[in-house]
Amino acid sequence: MTTPSTKSAVASGQRRGRAPQRQSLRDRAYEIIKKEIITCKLRPGEIIGEAHLSDRLGIGRTPVHQALDRLMTDGLVEVMPRKGVIVKPLSLDEAFAIVEMRLLTEGYCAGVAAERIEQGLIDRLEDNLDRMRLAIDKRRLEEILELDSEFHSLVASAGGNSVMKEILANLHDRATRFWFISLKSTEHQNRVLEQHTDIVKAISAHKAEEAKAAMRRHIEQFSSNLTSMM
């Protein structure tokens, strides 16, 4: 039964604005496939059959095709003659090229973030650290990856440059495939958390040079892990 108070609540909700739009099938397919590539559920070099993928995900061929086109632009899949679409193989040359670009862009971004960040984003970064600490304790690997992505996105947001944030997001997605392979060590996970903590401390204190240095150390450690891993 709909009571007067229920009607009032519904009307009030309608006045406050429309319900959030649902995610498009194309975007849903993109996010699912990207996550499977990053976590190596879809392995490097694996052939991706659009029809099989569409059936498995329960999403139409057209949205899946559009998602794969976008992932090709992102550098996560590629077209091979006589094979079709494949997950881009891991390459040490590509990994170090990504590291080089991250050192240039993310170090700079951390410095800008320290100069511009507001308290709301500082609170969100500290909350991110708390949740990552819990995820490490619970050994939730995929959650750790998601929180790492969120961390770097928050730092980029604090810089206030939407173009730089978009570029950094792509670099981070491509780097995470390499990181996922070596992240199963709890010691490595705790080291990442310590590095994130150093970055947040410097940004929160509005110390731009310290923030740049802390971010660069974080990325250089990633480079060292790559060398020992591949």
C-alpha atoms as an extended CHARMM CRD file, in Angstrom:
* protein
*
       230  EXT
         1         1  MET       CA              0.0000000000        0.0000000000        0.0000000000  PROA      1               0.0000000000
         2         2  THR       CA              1.2490000000        3.4840000000       -0.8740000000  PROA      2               0.0000000000
         3         3  THR       CA              0.9020000000        5.7990000000        2.1090000000  PROA      3               0.0000000000
         4         4  PRO       CA              0.8470000000        9.6230000000        1.9440000000  PROA      4               0.0000000000
         5         5  SER       CA              4.3590000000        9.6800000000        3.4120000000  PROA      5               0.0000000000
         6         6  THR       CA              5.5680000000        7.2780000000        0.6960000000  PROA      6               0.0000000000
         7         7  LYS       CA              4.0040000000        9.4600000000       -2.0020000000  PROA      7               0.0000000000
         8         8  SER       CA              5.6980000000       12.4740000000       -0.4670000000  PROA      8               0.0000000000
         9         9  ALA       CA              9.0590000000       10.7260000000       -0.4490000000  PROA      9               0.0000000000
        10        10  VAL       CA              8.6880000000        9.6890000000       -4.0990000000  PROA      10              0.0000000000
        11        11  ALA       CA              7.6670000000       13.1830000000       -5.1020000000  PROA      11              0.0000000000
        12        12  SER       CA             10.5600000000       14.6240000000       -3.1610000000  PROA      12              0.0000000000
        13        13  GLY       CA             12.9540000000       12.2210000000       -4.9000000000  PROA      13              0.0000000000
        14        14  GLN       CA             11.5810000000       13.2460000000       -8.2880000000  PROA      14              0.0000000000
        15        15  ARG       CA             12.0760000000       16.9220000000       -7.4560000000  PROA      15              0.0000000000
        16        16  ARG       CA             15.6980000000       16.3180000000       -6.4810000000  PROA      16              0.0000000000
        17        17  GLY       CA             16.5260000000       15.0390000000       -9.9630000000  PROA      17              0.0000000000
        18        18  ARG       CA             16.5070000000       12.0730000000      -12.2700000000  PROA      18              0.0000000000
        19        19  ALA       CA             17.8850000000        8.6790000000      -11.3840000000  PROA      19              0.0000000000
        20        20  PRO       CA             21.4480000000        8.1220000000      -12.5830000000  PROA      20              0.0000000000
        21        21  GLN       CA             21.7300000000        6.8150000000      -16.1420000000  PROA      21              0.0000000000
        22        22  ARG       CA             22.4720000000        3.1250000000      -16.5810000000  PROA      22              0.0000000000
        23        23  GLN       CA             25.8600000000        2.1430000000      -18.0000000000  PROA      23              0.0000000000
        24        24  SER       CA             25.6930000000        1.4540000000      -21.7420000000  PROA      24              0.0000000000
        25        25  LEU       CA             26.2970000000       -2.0970000000      -22.9520000000  PROA      25              0.0000000000
        26        26  ARG       CA             29.3830000000       -0.8830000000      -24.8170000000  PROA      26              0.0000000000
        27        27  ASP       CA             30.8590000000        0.6370000000      -21.6580000000  PROA      27              0.0000000000
        28        28  ARG       CA             29.9160000000       -2.4240000000      -19.6000000000  PROA      28              0.0000000000
        29        29  ALA       CA             31.6200000000       -4.7230000000      -22.1170000000  PROA      29              0.0000000000
        30        30  TYR       CA             34.6800000000       -2.4550000000      -22.1610000000  PROA      30              0.0000000000
        31        31  GLU       CA             35.0570000000       -2.4680000000      -18.3690000000  PROA      31              0.0000000000
        32        32  ILE       CA             34.5990000000       -6.2450000000      -18.0600000000  PROA      32              0.0000000000
        33        33  ILE       CA             37.0120000000       -7.1260000000      -20.8780000000  PROA      33              0.0000000000
        34        34  LYS       CA             39.5870000000       -4.5880000000      -19.6860000000  PROA      34              0.0000000000
        35        35  LYS       CA             39.5080000000       -6.0450000000      -16.1770000000  PROA      35              0.0000000000
        36        36  GLU       CA             39.9340000000       -9.5720000000      -17.5660000000  PROA      36              0.0000000000
        37        37  ILE       CA             42.9630000000       -8.4150000000      -19.5860000000  PROA      37              0.0000000000
        38        38  ILE       CA             44.5310000000       -6.5520000000      -16.6540000000  PROA      38              0.0000000000
        39        39  THR       CA             44.0760000000       -9.5120000000      -14.2950000000  PROA      39              0.0000000000
        40        40  CYS       CA             45.2990000000      -11.9390000000      -17.0040000000  PROA      40              0.0000000000
        41        41  LYS       CA             42.0400000000      -13.8920000000      -17.0660000000  PROA      41              0.0000000000
        42        42  LEU       CA             42.4030000000      -13.1620000000      -20.7730000000  PROA      42              0.0000000000
        43        43  ARG       CA             46.0630000000      -14.0830000000      -21.1410000000  PROA      43              0.0000000000
        44        44  PRO       CA             48.6890000000      -12.1640000000      -23.1470000000  PROA      44              0.0000000000
        45        45  GLY       CA             48.6540000000      -13.4460000000      -26.7270000000  PROA      45              0.0000000000
        46        46  GLU       CA             45.2470000000      -15.1320000000      -26.3450000000  PROA      46              0.0000000000
        47        47  ILE       CA             42.9370000000      -14.9370000000      -29.3580000000  PROA      47              0.0000000000
        48        48  ILE       CA             39.6560000000      -13.1980000000      -28.5680000000  PROA      48              0.0000000000
        49        49  GLY       CA             36.6520000000      -14.6070000000      -30.4190000000  PROA      49              0.0000000000
        50        50  GLU       CA             33.9600000000      -11.9340000000      -30.5190000000  PROA      50              0.0000000000
        51        51  ALA       CA             31.1120000000      -14.4510000000      -30.7700000000  PROA      51              0.0000000000
        52        52  HSD       CA             32.3790000000      -16.5620000000      -27.8650000000  PROA      52              0.0000000000
        53        53  LEU       CA             33.0380000000      -13.4610000000      -25.7540000000  PROA      53              0.0000000000
        54        54  SER       CA             29.5830000000      -12.0870000000      -26.5420000000  PROA      54              0.0000000000
        55        55  ASP       CA             27.9370000000      -15.3630000000      -25.4810000000  PROA      55              0.0000000000
        56        56  ARG       CA             30.0150000000      -15.6560000000      -22.3030000000  PROA      56              0.0000000000
        57        57  LEU       CA             29.3170000000      -12.0860000000      -21.1880000000  PROA      57              0.0000000000
        58        58  GLY       CA             25.6800000000      -12.1010000000      -22.2920000000  PROA      58              0.0000000000
        59        59  ILE       CA             26.2670000000       -8.8960000000      -24.2520000000  PROA      59              0.0000000000
        60        60  GLY       CA             25.5240000000       -8.3950000000      -27.9640000000  PROA      60              0.0000000000
        61        61  ARG       CA             28.1890000000       -8.6330000000      -30.6770000000  PROA      61              0.0000000000
        62        62  THR       CA             28.0220000000       -4.9200000000      -31.5520000000  PROA      62              0.0000000000
        63        63  PRO       CA             28.8290000000       -3.6010000000      -28.0210000000  PROA      63              0.0000000000
        64        64  VAL       CA             31.6030000000       -6.2070000000      -27.6930000000  PROA      64              0.0000000000
        65        65  HSD       CA             33.0750000000       -5.1770000000      -31.0560000000  PROA      65              0.0000000000
        66        66  GLN       CA             32.9330000000       -1.5020000000      -30.0360000000  PROA      66              0.0000000000
        67        67  ALA       CA             34.6110000000       -2.3280000000      -26.7160000000  PROA      67              0.0000000000
        68        68  LEU       CA             37.4290000000       -4.1810000000      -28.4980000000  PROA      68              0.0000000000
        69        69  ASP       CA             37.9490000000       -1.2030000000      -30.8190000000  PROA      69              0.0000000000
        70        70  ARG       CA             38.3670000000        1.0150000000      -27.7750000000  PROA      70              0.0000000000
        71        71  LEU       CA             40.7460000000       -1.4620000000      -26.1240000000  PROA      71              0.0000000000
        72        72  MET       CA             42.8130000000       -1.4650000000      -29.3160000000  PROA      72              0.0000000000
        73        73  THR       CA             43.1420000000        2.3120000000      -29.0280000000  PROA      73              0.0000000000
        74        74  ASP       CA             44.1730000000        1.8010000000      -25.3820000000  PROA      74              0.0000000000
        75        75  GLY       CA             46.9660000000       -0.5400000000      -26.4760000000  PROA      75              0.0000000000
        76        76  LEU       CA             45.5560000000       -3.6040000000      -24.6970000000  PROA      76              0.0000000000
        77        77  VAL       CA             44.5180000000       -5.6520000000      -27.7420000000  PROA      77              0.0000000000
        78        78  GLU       CA             45.7130000000       -5.8030000000      -31.3400000000  PROA      78              0.0000000000
        79        79  VAL       CA             44.7190000000       -7.3230000000      -34.6850000000  PROA      79              0.0000000000
        80        80  MET       CA             46.9760000000      -10.0600000000      -36.0250000000  PROA      80              0.0000000000
        81        81  PRO       CA             46.7870000000      -11.1990000000      -39.6810000000  PROA      81              0.0000000000
        82        82  ARG       CA             44.9600000000      -14.5410000000      -40.0570000000  PROA      82              0.0000000000
        83        83  LYS       CA             44.3540000000      -14.6830000000      -36.3010000000  PROA      83              0.0000000000
        84        84  GLY       CA             42.0100000000      -11.8100000000      -35.5420000000  PROA      84              0.0000000000
        85        85  VAL       CA             41.9330000000       -9.8440000000      -32.2950000000  PROA      85              0.0000000000
        86        86  ILE       CA             44.4020000000      -10.9680000000      -29.6200000000  PROA      86              0.0000000000
        87        87  VAL       CA             45.3520000000       -9.7380000000      -26.1640000000  PROA      87              0.0000000000
        88        88  LYS       CA             48.5260000000       -7.7320000000      -26.6720000000  PROA      88              0.0000000000
        89        89  PRO       CA             51.5350000000       -9.8080000000      -25.5370000000  PROA      89              0.0000000000
        90        90  LEU       CA             53.6460000000       -8.5390000000      -22.6520000000  PROA      90              0.0000000000
        91        91  SER       CA             56.8520000000       -6.9170000000      -23.8090000000  PROA      91              0.0000000000
        92        92  LEU       CA             59.7380000000       -5.7410000000      -21.6420000000  PROA      92              0.0000000000
        93        93  ASP       CA             60.4070000000       -2.9200000000      -24.1240000000  PROA      93              0.0000000000
        94        94  GLU       CA             56.8180000000       -1.7250000000      -23.7790000000  PROA      94              0.0000000000
        95        95  ALA       CA             57.0030000000       -2.0260000000      -19.9930000000  PROA      95              0.0000000000
        96        96  PHE       CA             60.0520000000        0.2200000000      -19.7620000000  PROA      96              0.0000000000
        97        97  ALA       CA             58.5140000000        2.6900000000      -22.2230000000  PROA      97              0.0000000000
        98        98  ILE       CA             55.4800000000        2.8770000000      -19.9020000000  PROA      98              0.0000000000
        99        99  VAL       CA             57.7740000000        3.3860000000      -16.8900000000  PROA      99              0.0000000000
       100       100  GLU       CA             59.5870000000        6.2070000000      -18.6880000000  PROA      100             0.0000000000
       101       101  MET       CA             56.3260000000        7.9930000000      -19.4580000000  PROA      101             0.0000000000
       102       102  ARG       CA             54.9850000000        7.4590000000      -15.9250000000  PROA      102             0.0000000000
       103       103  LEU       CA             58.1400000000        8.9550000000      -14.4240000000  PROA      103             0.0000000000
       104       104  LEU       CA             57.6730000000       12.0470000000      -16.5720000000  PROA      104             0.0000000000
       105       105  THR       CA             53.9420000000       12.4860000000      -16.0700000000  PROA      105             0.0000000000
       106       106  GLU       CA             53.0260000000       11.0280000000      -12.6680000000  PROA      106             0.0000000000
       107       107  GLY       CA             55.9320000000       12.6330000000      -10.8550000000  PROA      107             0.0000000000
       108       108  TYR       CA             54.8720000000       16.0020000000      -12.2570000000  PROA      108             0.0000000000
       109       109  CYS       CA             51.2110000000       15.2630000000      -11.4570000000  PROA      109             0.0000000000
       110       110  ALA       CA             52.0130000000       14.4520000000       -7.8080000000  PROA      110             0.0000000000
       111       111  GLY       CA             53.8090000000       17.7910000000       -7.4680000000  PROA      111             0.0000000000
       112       112  VAL       CA             50.8410000000       19.6760000000       -8.9290000000  PROA      112             0.0000000000
       113       113  ALA       CA             48.4780000000       17.7010000000       -6.6830000000  PROA      113             0.0000000000
       114       114  ALA       CA             50.4480000000       18.8260000000       -3.6100000000  PROA      114             0.0000000000
       115       115  GLU       CA             49.9810000000       22.4400000000       -4.6690000000  PROA      115             0.0000000000
       116       116  ARG       CA             46.2780000000       22.2370000000       -5.5260000000  PROA      116             0.0000000000
       117       117  ILE       CA             44.6820000000       19.4680000000       -3.4540000000  PROA      117             0.0000000000
       118       118  GLU       CA             41.6850000000       20.2380000000       -1.2460000000  PROA      118             0.0000000000
       119       119  GLN       CA             40.7830000000       18.5880000000        2.0520000000  PROA      119             0.0000000000
       120       120  GLY       CA             38.0370000000       16.4580000000        0.5310000000  PROA      120             0.0000000000
       121       121  LEU       CA             40.5080000000       14.6460000000       -1.7270000000  PROA      121             0.0000000000
       122       122  ILE       CA             43.0250000000       14.2840000000        1.1040000000  PROA      122             0.0000000000
       123       123  ASP       CA             40.3100000000       12.5090000000        3.1050000000  PROA      123             0.0000000000
       124       124  ARG       CA             39.5740000000       10.2070000000        0.1660000000  PROA      124             0.0000000000
       125       125  LEU       CA             43.2630000000        9.3530000000       -0.2710000000  PROA      125             0.0000000000
       126       126  GLU       CA             43.5690000000        8.4970000000        3.4190000000  PROA      126             0.0000000000
       127       127  ASP       CA             40.4250000000        6.3600000000        3.2040000000  PROA      127             0.0000000000
       128       128  ASN       CA             41.9450000000        4.6050000000        0.1890000000  PROA      128             0.0000000000
       129       129  LEU       CA             45.0380000000        3.7520000000        2.2610000000  PROA      129             0.0000000000
       130       130  ASP       CA             42.8560000000        2.3150000000        5.0480000000  PROA      130             0.0000000000
       131       131  ARG       CA             40.9110000000        0.1360000000        2.6070000000  PROA      131             0.0000000000
       132       132  MET       CA             44.0830000000       -1.0660000000        0.8910000000  PROA      132             0.0000000000
       133       133  ARG       CA             45.5710000000       -2.0250000000        4.2590000000  PROA      133             0.0000000000
       134       134  LEU       CA             42.4520000000       -4.1090000000        4.9930000000  PROA      134             0.0000000000
       135       135  ALA       CA             42.4860000000       -5.6820000000        1.5150000000  PROA      135             0.0000000000
       136       136  ILE       CA             46.1280000000       -6.7090000000        1.9910000000  PROA      136             0.0000000000
       137       137  ASP       CA             45.3140000000       -8.2290000000        5.3930000000  PROA      137             0.0000000000
       138       138  LYS       CA             42.4610000000      -10.1880000000        3.7790000000  PROA      138             0.0000000000
       139       139  ARG       CA             44.6150000000      -11.0770000000        0.7250000000  PROA      139             0.0000000000
       140       140  ARG       CA             42.0320000000       -9.7400000000       -1.7280000000  PROA      140             0.0000000000
       141       141  LEU       CA             44.2260000000       -9.3430000000       -4.7940000000  PROA      141             0.0000000000
       142       142  GLU       CA             41.6780000000       -7.9380000000       -7.2350000000  PROA      142             0.0000000000
       143       143  GLU       CA             40.4860000000       -5.4160000000       -4.6280000000  PROA      143             0.0000000000
       144       144  ILE       CA             44.1000000000       -4.3080000000       -4.1110000000  PROA      144             0.0000000000
       145       145  LEU       CA             44.3950000000       -3.7030000000       -7.8560000000  PROA      145             0.0000000000
       146       146  GLU       CA             41.1670000000       -1.6800000000       -7.8850000000  PROA      146             0.0000000000
       147       147  LEU       CA             42.3060000000        0.3960000000       -4.9080000000  PROA      147             0.0000000000
       148       148  ASP       CA             45.6720000000        1.0360000000       -6.5480000000  PROA      148             0.0000000000
       149       149  SER       CA             43.8960000000        2.2870000000       -9.6600000000  PROA      149             0.0000000000
       150       150  GLU       CA             41.6290000000        4.4650000000       -7.5010000000  PROA      150             0.0000000000
       151       151  PHE       CA             44.6710000000        5.8650000000       -5.6640000000  PROA      151             0.0000000000
       152       152  HSD       CA             46.4120000000        7.0020000000       -8.8360000000  PROA      152             0.0000000000
       153       153  SER       CA             43.1280000000        8.3820000000      -10.2030000000  PROA      153             0.0000000000
       154       154  LEU       CA             42.6320000000       10.4690000000       -7.0390000000  PROA      154             0.0000000000
       155       155  VAL       CA             46.1560000000       11.8940000000       -7.2910000000  PROA      155             0.0000000000
       156       156  ALA       CA             45.5100000000       12.7620000000      -10.9390000000  PROA      156             0.0000000000
       157       157  SER       CA             42.1690000000       14.3580000000      -10.0120000000  PROA      157             0.0000000000
       158       158  ALA       CA             43.9030000000       16.5400000000       -7.4350000000  PROA      158             0.0000000000
       159       159  GLY       CA             46.0560000000       17.9580000000      -10.2190000000  PROA      159             0.0000000000
       160       160  GLY       CA             42.9420000000       19.4380000000      -11.8080000000  PROA      160             0.0000000000
       161       161  ASN       CA             43.9510000000       18.5730000000      -15.3900000000  PROA      161             0.0000000000
       162       162  SER       CA             41.3970000000       16.2930000000      -17.0830000000  PROA      162             0.0000000000
       163       163  VAL       CA             43.6150000000       15.5910000000      -20.1150000000  PROA      163             0.0000000000
       164       164  MET       CA             46.5260000000       14.5200000000      -17.9310000000  PROA      164             0.0000000000
       165       165  LYS       CA             44.1730000000       12.3390000000      -15.8600000000  PROA      165             0.0000000000
       166       166  GLU       CA             42.9900000000       10.5360000000      -19.0010000000  PROA      166             0.0000000000
       167       167  ILE       CA             46.5650000000        9.9110000000      -20.1950000000  PROA      167             0.0000000000
       168       168  LEU       CA             47.6580000000        8.6660000000      -16.7770000000  PROA      168             0.0000000000
       169       169  ALA       CA             44.6750000000        6.3040000000      -16.5460000000  PROA      169             0.0000000000
       170       170  ASN       CA             45.6940000000        4.6050000000      -19.7880000000  PROA      170             0.0000000000
       171       171  LEU       CA             49.3350000000        4.3020000000      -18.7080000000  PROA      171             0.0000000000
       172       172  HSD       CA             48.2660000000        2.8330000000      -15.3880000000  PROA      172             0.0000000000
       173       173  ASP       CA             45.9460000000        0.2710000000      -17.0120000000  PROA      173             0.0000000000
       174       174  ARG       CA             48.7690000000       -0.8870000000      -19.2850000000  PROA      174             0.0000000000
       175       175  ALA       CA             51.2440000000       -1.0440000000      -16.3880000000  PROA      175             0.0000000000
       176       176  THR       CA             48.8720000000       -2.9880000000      -14.1340000000  PROA      176             0.0000000000
       177       177  ARG       CA             49.0560000000       -6.0750000000      -16.3780000000  PROA      177             0.0000000000
       178       178  PHE       CA             52.7530000000       -6.3430000000      -15.5400000000  PROA      178             0.0000000000
       179       179  TRP       CA             52.1890000000       -5.4740000000      -11.8700000000  PROA      179             0.0000000000
       180       180  PHE       CA             49.4800000000       -8.1230000000      -11.4340000000  PROA      180             0.0000000000
       181       181  ILE       CA             51.9480000000      -10.9160000000      -12.2010000000  PROA      181             0.0000000000
       182       182  SER       CA             54.2940000000       -9.9210000000       -9.3790000000  PROA      182             0.0000000000
       183       183  LEU       CA             51.7060000000       -8.6320000000       -6.8940000000  PROA      183             0.0000000000
       184       184  LYS       CA             50.8870000000      -11.9600000000       -5.2480000000  PROA      184             0.0000000000
       185       185  SER       CA             53.6670000000      -11.4440000000       -2.6950000000  PROA      185             0.0000000000
       186       186  THR       CA             52.3270000000       -9.9180000000        0.5470000000  PROA      186             0.0000000000
       187       187  GLU       CA             55.7330000000       -8.3010000000        1.0600000000  PROA      187             0.0000000000
       188       188  HSD       CA             55.3890000000       -6.5420000000       -2.2820000000  PROA      188             0.0000000000
       189       189  GLN       CA             51.8400000000       -5.4270000000       -1.4610000000  PROA      189             0.0000000000
       190       190  ASN       CA             52.9470000000       -3.9240000000        1.8610000000  PROA      190             0.0000000000
       191       191  ARG       CA             55.8090000000       -2.1420000000        0.1230000000  PROA      191             0.0000000000
       192       192  VAL       CA             53.3400000000       -0.5640000000       -2.3070000000  PROA      192             0.0000000000
       193       193  LEU       CA             51.1600000000        0.5400000000        0.6270000000  PROA      193             0.0000000000
       194       194  GLU       CA             54.1830000000        2.1710000000        2.3080000000  PROA      194             0.0000000000
       195       195  GLN       CA             55.0150000000        4.0190000000       -0.9030000000  PROA      195             0.0000000000
       196       196  HSD       CA             51.4210000000        5.2160000000       -1.2880000000  PROA      196             0.0000000000
       197       197  THR       CA             51.5080000000        6.4100000000        2.3250000000  PROA      197             0.0000000000
       198       198  ASP       CA             54.6690000000        8.4510000000        1.6600000000  PROA      198             0.0000000000
       199       199  ILE       CA             53.0090000000       10.0420000000       -1.3800000000  PROA      199             0.0000000000
       200       200  VAL       CA             49.8740000000       10.9610000000        0.5880000000  PROA      200             0.0000000000
       201       201  LYS       CA             51.9240000000       12.4530000000        3.4380000000  PROA      201             0.0000000000
       202       202  ALA       CA             53.8260000000       14.7030000000        1.0280000000  PROA      202             0.0000000000
       203       203  ILE       CA             50.7130000000       15.7490000000       -0.8960000000  PROA      203             0.0000000000
       204       204  SER       CA             48.7450000000       16.4100000000        2.3150000000  PROA      204             0.0000000000
       205       205  ALA       CA             51.5630000000       18.6140000000        3.5880000000  PROA      205             0.0000000000
       206       206  HSD       CA             51.5300000000       20.5050000000        0.2360000000  PROA      206             0.0000000000
       207       207  LYS       CA             55.2080000000       19.6710000000       -0.3110000000  PROA      207             0.0000000000
       208       208  ALA       CA             55.4460000000       19.4820000000       -4.0930000000  PROA      208             0.0000000000
       209       209  GLU       CA             59.0810000000       18.3740000000       -4.4360000000  PROA      209             0.0000000000
       210       210  GLU       CA             58.6620000000       15.6580000000       -1.7930000000  PROA      210             0.0000000000
       211       211  ALA       CA             55.5040000000       14.4320000000       -3.5200000000  PROA      211             0.0000000000
       212       212  LYS       CA             57.3260000000       14.2660000000       -6.8780000000  PROA      212             0.0000000000
       213       213  ALA       CA             60.2130000000       12.3430000000       -5.3170000000  PROA      213             0.0000000000
       214       214  ALA       CA             57.9010000000        9.9060000000       -3.5010000000  PROA      214             0.0000000000
       215       215  MET       CA             55.9500000000        9.1710000000       -6.6820000000  PROA      215             0.0000000000
       216       216  ARG       CA             59.1390000000        8.6640000000       -8.6750000000  PROA      216             0.0000000000
       217       217  ARG       CA             60.4610000000        6.2090000000       -6.0610000000  PROA      217             0.0000000000
       218       218  HSD       CA             57.1830000000        4.3180000000       -6.3050000000  PROA      218             0.0000000000
       219       219  ILE       CA             57.4480000000        4.0140000000      -10.0970000000  PROA      219             0.0000000000
       220       220  GLU       CA             61.1610000000        3.1750000000       -9.9960000000  PROA      220             0.0000000000
       221       221  GLN       CA             60.3600000000        0.3170000000       -7.6190000000  PROA      221             0.0000000000
       222       222  PHE       CA             57.8400000000       -0.9300000000      -10.1730000000  PROA      222             0.0000000000
       223       223  SER       CA             60.6330000000       -0.8250000000      -12.7740000000  PROA      223             0.0000000000
       224       224  SER       CA             62.9370000000       -2.8350000000      -10.5040000000  PROA      224             0.0000000000
       225       225  ASN       CA             60.2180000000       -5.4520000000      -10.0060000000  PROA      225             0.0000000000
       226       226  LEU       CA             59.8420000000       -5.7320000000      -13.7900000000  PROA      226             0.0000000000
       227       227  THR       CA             63.5580000000       -6.4090000000      -14.2110000000  PROA      227             0.0000000000
       228       228  SER       CA             63.4900000000       -9.2490000000      -11.6990000000  PROA      228             0.0000000000
       229       229  MET       CA             60.1990000000      -10.6380000000      -13.0240000000  PROA      229             0.0000000000
       230       230  MET       CA             60.8570000000      -10.8380000000      -16.7760000000  PROA      230             0.0000000000
